[in-house]
Amino acid sequence: MRIVYAASKYDYANPARGYSYEHYNFYESLLNLGHDILYFDLGTLLHERGRSGMNRRLLEVVESERPQLMFTVLTRNELDPAIVGRISADTSTMTVNWFCDDHWRFETFSRYWAPRFNCVVTTAESALSKYRAIGCQNVIKSQWACNHVRYRPLEVAPQYDVTFVGLPHGDRRFIIDSLRRAGIDVQVWGRGWNRGRISQDDMIRVFNQSRINLNLSNASPPKSLASRVVDAVTRSLENSPVPSRARELLLHRLALVRHVLAGRDDTSTHYPDQIKGRNFEVPGCRGFLLTGLADNLEHYYLPGREVACFAGIDELVRQIRYYLGHADERDAVARAGYARTMREHTYAHRFTMMFRRLGLPSAPLSEVLSGPVSGGSVEDVQ
């Protein structure tokens, strides 16, 4: 197909932060499926043309190129609802938006945008009844997945016992600190940690080099003022000239406060733990995944056989110690998780299912899973 792909190319629309999740996973997967992509980079075009100019350009592109599909991933109100509605109603282009955060953002965001599209995709089972309640019938329940062309096994030796790659929101600092105080050697990367962010290629290498990859699957709801203050103090302290021993003690105490505040925030506004992309990416690298329990995770992997799960810090510590001491079982789980991922949970599976349901053309899965389909092209919209 010819597809207008409208999403941010860069992480949070900031080129300094590298490519976005959408770019590495949605865009690359659509291109690998052999589609011709008109890349409408929302972040760059919004900066260059302003909101009105960007939306006029979107309509011009759709009317002149007549793509079969406009696939969008909105993270804020980048587009003009009237323009999206016009494309949906008055052109031959089918419009589809993938909503990323319906677990906690349906009421404030998705419900207002969904009626503008011909079809919407959600990863939240809990959102299906909400879409029906607002009269939105063409809803596809999908899930995150693995871009199997990028996330793959590497022939590298284990280098780390336990690793975590991700942001330190919620009570993640408290969890990591608790593991270290239990004597577990856990290495962490990501914006907000001392070691900072790592590249996509380096992250994939870490997945391959880790005996245990952690996934802390808690959602990140809006925080109280007290939580935001503690976050700010923590960030400033990490880069302060305070001697390291005193700094670590203060950070530990702040982590305890964050843990208490996170519990209070969750009590006032509870959101179920979300399945993340990491749930599929680590098994896609044939890595061993130890993950927090998440909503409907058992529908995608068998706990204890294809991934390992924990509920609470005490169980997390026990699971880590057990699997570090049982390499054969750990490897068996990793191999089974990889097989399940390649069998059911790549973005080739997700998009093929989506396109078939919408009556749109797609390549046979057997051809796609063997490697990138030839014939795809990309053109950046200016």
ABEGO torsion letter per residue (X at the ends): XBBBBBBBABBGGBAAAEBBAAAAAAAAAAAAAGBBBBBBBAAAAAAAAEAAAAAAAAAAAAAAAGBABBBBBBABBABBAAAAAAAAAABABBBBBBBAAAAAAAAAAAAAAAAABABBBBABAAAAAAAAAAGBABBBBBBBBBBAAABBBBBBBBABABBBBEBABEAAAAAAAAAAAAGBBBBBBEBGBAAEBBBAAAAAAAAAABABBBBBABBBBBBBAAAAAAAAAAAAAAABABBAAAAAAAAAAAAAAAAAAAAAAAAABBBBBBBBAAAAAAAAAGBBBBBBBBBGAAAABBBGAABBBBBEAAAAAAAAAAAAABAAAAAAAAAAAAAAAAAAABAAAAAAAAAAAAGBBBBBAAAAAAEBBBGBBBBBBX
